[in-house]
Amino acid sequence: MRTPSAGLGQGMQQRMSMNTSMQLFLRTLQATLMELKNLTNQAISANPVLEEISPPSVPAADDDAPRSLDYAATERHELLMDSIPQQTTLIFHLEEQVRQSALSPALEQDALQIIAHLDPHGFLSDETSLRDTMPPKRYQKALRVVQDLEPAGVGARNLQESLLLQLRRVDEAGSLAYRLAAEEWENLIHHRYALAARSLGFSEKQVAAAAHRISRLNPDPGSSFSPAERCILVPDVIVERIGEELRVSLTGEGVPRLALSSQYREMLAAQSDRPELRRYLSRCFSEGRDLIRAIEKRQETILAVAQSIVRFQKDFFFKGPAHLRPLKMEQVSDDTAMHISTVSRAVNGKFLRCEFGVFELRRFFSISLPVTEAQQATSPAEKTSSAGPTEVSAATVQSRIRYLVDHESPRKPLSDAGIEKILADEGIRISRRTIAKYRDRMHILPTHLRKRSEFPNP
């Protein structure tokens, strides 16, 4: 008969095991292909019963003989594995710092959720969904944790905040450089040092020196961590258009295939007289099975989230990027019955390939902007038909701004006010300030810096 204390201990062990398995699953789900490869390499090094399944051997053949599909797939897999650098990524680096900190479990999870929303440069890319799912005080506390991590400047909402974080990190919060970046940002980025000097009460020479100090800060905190341009972009998901249907499937490229060693399984069965060795091997097999299941569940989750995105974004896949619709993670969370943090991890650093190119899954989430009747019905025929969309995604608006700038007159570029008027005529209500924010996000220079006449040919 089992004693109550024994039952309690077994129950606690089961809960701890479930918690460990869930954490492992969330970690593999969050990981990009490169991070997953690093994670499995570490696991294989530490666990003797875990091994990676080798690609199938290919018999020797003449060079002119046609290669099988298996052989071609093997070649692609080997090329991918050889091309992935073994350098840690920014997200992985930040997560390790959080896990090694003495934080409460709740604060640790909040910080990890914020890290999941950072782009490869270390900037916070989607603050809106975070604020929707986290109370303000909890959010601010977790954000401070992330902004205190290394490298300095991560967790910022924009370049200005990143530079201020870097100055605070080296105890320059009271310096002229800090005041210049905090109070005279527009004058700083346009090199209007005289105006900034009059406003701050310093000489123009002192302001110029402070600007030089700021220029030595890092505008891209994530630049030293596996820059995207040095990595081969491998899609996790493929969307194929077959007639009027869309087929969503996983590529499986770059995902490690693991197995448990049959040799060690026989050894475990033969060690009935060595309990310590049996316990050690049993633990290794348990941890190995957990990792294999976590990777399988990772793939299933990514596929389910991708299928949900495709259902919401059918117009995008049939008509192109200009037809991207507003979509929130909460909608996919409800559609898939997954927690929003699970959806966020599933789209982090995962890519989708379709006929229009390769896109990060996060790209398909965008806030909505109001659309007037002018865009809903542009012809009498349309007015008599069913009502059109009442909102348009921010990504679509940014795409339209990019198009307008790319096709503007080089000698008379469009001002933000001009872009605002064109969009208003098209039925999109958007403020000039928002246009400036989008332009800055897309690295489009202000009007006066886009004039061709300011850059004469030599």
N, C-alpha and C positions, 0 to 999 in steps of 0.2 A: 504493500500500500504506500502510495506516495504521500509524504508529509506536506503540510501546507507551505512550509518554508521552501521545500524543494520545488513545489509547483510555482511559487512566486519567483524563485530564481530563474526557472526555465522560461517563464513568461517575460521577465525582464530581458533575458538573453535574446528571445525571439524579436522583441521590440527593438533592441539595439541592432540586431542583424538587419531588420527591415529598414531601420533608419540609415544604416551604413549603405545598404543596397540602393536606397532612394538617392542618397547623396552621390553615389557613384554614377547612377543613371543621369542625374542632373548635370554632373560634371562632363560626362561624355556628350550629352545633348548640347551643352553650351559650346563644346570644343569645335573648332574648325578642323578641316581634314589634317592640316599640319599638326595642330595641337593633339588631335586624336592619335596620330602616328607617334608623337613623342610620349603620350600617356601610355600607349600599349608597349612601347619599347621599354619604358621604365618598369611596367608590370612584368614583362617577360624576364627582365634582368633579375627581378626580386622573387619571382615565383618559378621554381624549377619544373612544375607540371604544366605550365602554360607555354604553348608554342604557336608560332604563326605558320599557317598552312602555306607551303611553298607552291608557286605556280606550277601547273602540270608540265612535266618534261615533254619536250618536243623532239621527236626522232629526227636524225640527220636527214637532210634532203638537198637536192640540187638547188642552187641559187635561183635557177629559172623556174623551178616548180612553184605552182600556186600555193600560197600559205593559207592554212586553215583559219577560221574565225577565232578559234581558241588561241592559236599562236599569235595572231594580231592583238588579241585582247591582252595576252601575257606581255607582249612587247610594250603596249601602252602602259600597263601597270608598272613594269620595271622602269620605264622612262619616267613615269610620275614619281615613283619612290626615290629614284636617283636625283630628281630635280628639286625635291622638297628640302630646303635647308633645315638643319637641326637647331636653329636659333629659336628661342622662345618668343612668343608674340606678346604684345602689350597686354592684352586681356588676360592671358595666362599669368603673366608677371604680376599684375595687380591682384588677381584672385589669390595667388600664393601669399602675398603680403597680408591680405585680409584674413585668410585662414590661420596664419601664424600669429595674428594679433589676439590679445586677450579681450575679445568682444563677446557680448552676450549673443546667444544663438539668433535672437530676433534681429539684432542690429547687424550681425554678420550677413544674414540673408538679405536684409534691405540694401546693404552695401554691394553685395554681389549682384543684386537686381539692377542697381544703378550702373555698375560696371558693364552689365550686359547691353546697356543702351549707349555705350561709348563707341564712336567710330574709330577707324584705325589710327587716326591722328590724336586720339585721346579726348576729343570734344564730345559733350553730351548732345546726342543727335535727336532725341525724341523725348523731351522733358514732359510734354503734355500727357502722354500715357502713364508716365510715372506718377505724376501728380494726381491723376485720376484713380490710381490704385493704392496710394500710400498717404496716410494722414500728413498734413503739413509739417508738424513738429518732427515726426519720424523721418520724413523725407529730408528735412534740413539737417538733422543729426547724421543721417547716413551719408548725405552729400559731403558734409565736412570731413567724415572719415575718408572718403574717396579722394577728396582734394588734398588731404594730408599725405597721400601715398607718393611713392617715387615712380616716375620722374615728376618733378615739380611742374605744375601747370595742367595736369590731367583733371578731368571732371569739370572743366569750365564750359560755360554756355557759348562763348565766343572768344575771339583772339584777345580782345581787351581784358577780359576776366582772367584768361590764362597768363598773360603778362603780369597782371597784378598779383596773382597767386605766386608767381616765380619771385617777384620782388619781396613779397611778404616772407617767403621761405628763407631769404637771406637777410632778414631784419631791416629791410629798406622801406617799410610801410610809411615812414615819416619823411622820406627823401623827396627831393624835387622831381626825380624821375617818376616816383609813384604818383605824385600830385598831377604831373603832366599827363600820364596815361589815364588817370582817373577822372580829371576835371576838364582836360583840354584835348580829348581824343580826336575830334574832327580836325582841330588845328594841327595836331601831331601827325596824323596820317597824310595831311596835305602839305606838310612842311611849312606851315604858317607860324614860324617861330616868333616873329615880332608880335603877332596878335596874342599868342600864348604868353609871351613875356609880360606884356602890359596887363593881362588878366591876372597873372600869378604874382606880379610884383618883383620879377627878377629881370636881369639883363638878357638880351637875346643870345649872348654868348653862353650864359649859364644854361639857358633852355636848350640850346643846340648841344651842349655837353650832356645834358640829361637825356636828350633824344638819342644820342650816340650810345649811352648806357643801355637804353631800352632796345636798341638795334642789336645788342649783343646777347639778348635773351633768345630763347628757342621758340619760334612761332609754331613749331610742330612737335609737341612733346613725344609723340609716338614714333618719330622718324627713325630711331635707332632699333626699333623692334620689328624685324621682319617686314620691311617696307613692301607694300602690295605690288609695286612695279617689279620687284625682284622675284616674285612668286608666280608660278604658273597657275592661272585661274582655271580650276576644274569644277564644272557644275555638279551639284549634288542631285538635281532634279531635271528631267527633260519633259517638256510639254509639246506634244505633237498634235497637229490639226489633221483629223481624218474625217473628211466630209464636213458635216455639221457638228461633229463631236470633238472633244479635246481629251487626249489620253495623257495622263500624268504618271510618270514612272521614275524610279530611282536609277541613277547611273551605276552606283556601287563603286565607281572609280575612287581609288585612294583609301577606301575603307578597309582596315586590316581584317583578315580572316583568321580567327583564332580557334584553337582546339586544345583539348586536354590530352596529355601524353598517355598513350596506352601502356608504355613501358612502366611509368610510375603507377598506373592503375594496378598492374600486376604486382608491383612491389608492395603497394598498400595491402592487397589481399594476402600477401605472404608474410606480413609482419604482425601476426597475431600475438607473438610473444614479446613484442617490443612496443608497449603502449605509448611511450613518448614519441617515437617515430611515427606511429599511426596517427596520433593527435596532430603532429606537425603536417603530415601529408594530407590529412582530412581537411585541415584549415586551408592548405594551399589549393586543394580541389574546390572547396567552397568559394574562395576568393576568385578563382579562375572562372567558375560557373557564373558568379555575379557579374564579372566583367563582360563575358560573352553575352549574357542576357541583356546587360545594359546597352551594349552596342546594337543588338537586335532591336531593342525597344527604341533606341535613338533613331534608327532608320525608319521604323514604323511611325514614330511621332512626326518626323520631318515630312514623310509622305502624306500623312493625314493633314498636317497644316498646309502643305503645298496644294493638296486637292481642295481644301477649303478656300484658299486664296484664289485659285483658278475659278471656282464657282462664283465668287464675288466679282472677279475681274474678267468676265468673259469677253466684254467689249475690247479690252486691251489685247487679248490673244487673237481675236478675230480681225480687229481693225487697226491695231498699232498703239504705241505709247501715248499718243495724243488723247486716247480714250480711257486713260487711267481714271478710275472713279475713287471718290473718297472712301477710305476704309480704316477702321480702327481695330486695334488688336482685340478689344472687347468683343467685337462681332465674330472674329474667328474663334475666340475663347468660348463664346456661347455655342457656336456652330459645331465645334469639336468636343465640347464638354471637357475642355482642359482649362487649368488655371492660366491666367494671363501671363504669369511669370514663365510657365512652361512654353507658351507660344513665343514669348520674347527670346528665350534660349534657343528655341528651334529655328528661328530665322536669323540668329546672330551668325554672321560670317558664312551663311549658306547661300548658294547661287543656283539660279534656274536658267536653263537654256530653252529658247523658243525660236521661232522663225525671225523674230525681230532683234535677236541678240542674246547676250548673257546679262542677267540682272540679279542683284542681291535680293533675297526674299523680303528684306526690310523695305526695299524700294516700293513695294506694293501697298504700304500703309501710308496714308496721307490724310491730313486734316481737310475739312471741307470749307469752301468759300461760297457765299451766296451768288446766285445767278438770277438776273432779272428776266422778265418776259421776253425781252429782245432776243435773248439767246434760246429761250425755250421754244419760241415759235417765230421763225424768220420768214415764213411765207404763209399766205392764206391757207394753203393745203395743210401745212403743219399745224396751223391754229385749230383746224377742225378735227385733227387727229388727237390721239390720247396725249395727256400732258407729258412734257419732256422732263428732264432732270431739273431739280430745283437747287442743286449744288454741284460744284465742280471741285476736283481735288487741287490741293496746293501744288502738287507735282506737275499737274497739267498746266497750271498758270505759269509755273517756272519755265516749263518747256516753251510756252508761248512767248514769254519775255525773251528767252534765248533766241527764238526764231526772229523776233522783231529786231533785236540788236544785230544779229548776224546779217540781216537784210537792210539795215539802215544805210543812209548816205554817209560815206566816210568823212565828208566835209561838213555835214550837218547832222551829227548823231542825235538820236532821240533823248530828250530829257526824261526824268522820272515822271514829270507832269504830262509829257507827251505820251508816254507808255500808259499812264493812268487813263488818259482820254480814249486811246485806242481800245483798251480793254473795256472801258465803260460803254463804248459804242458797240462792242461785241456782247454786252450784257453781263460783264463780270465786274462786280463792285469790289474794289480793292484800294486801300489807301496808298498814298504816295510813300508813306513811311514803310509800309509792308513791301512795296516794290523795291525800295532801297535795301531792305533787309534781304530779300531774295537775290537781288543783284550782287550784294556782297557775298552771299552764300555761294553763288555760282562763279565768284571771282571775276565779275564783270566790272571794269573800271567806271568811275563816274563820267558824266558826259564830257566835261572839259578835257579829260585825259584820253578820250577816245577820238578826239578830232585828229584827222589826218594831217592837217596843217601844222599841228604842234610837233610833228615828227617828220620834217622835210627829208626828202631823199638826199643823200650826200652828193 
